[in-house]
Amino acid sequence: MDDVLAQWTAAVKADLGIDLEVDRSLLLSLAGDAAHGVARPAAPLTTFLVGYAAGSAGGGWDAVAAAVRRAGELAASWAAEDDHRPSAPGTPGGTR
């Protein structure tokens, strides 16, 4: 799988004209934190938003790392709290 991810990453970077080293493990770890701490669809949305934030902050690896750190901290805090998740049916605030 690493070969496929390396090839895919290189192809996307070339197609989009991106010249930036990508720390796949860092981004995949963030995606995992978002998927498990928030909800599965949060993974791609979080990584997109991290990229957008990094680009808005001037780009470069330092901006990516800072955005990953902040989003990772937020995902961890969401995982620790139940306030952000819908309650089960029959419980106060239950919406499902």
Buried (B, 14 or more C-beta within 10 A) or exposed (E): EEEEEEEEBEEEBEEEEEEEEBEEEBBEEBBEBBBEBBEEEBBEEBBEBBBEBBEEEEEEEEBBBBBBEEBBEBBEEBBEEEEEEEEEEEEEEEEE
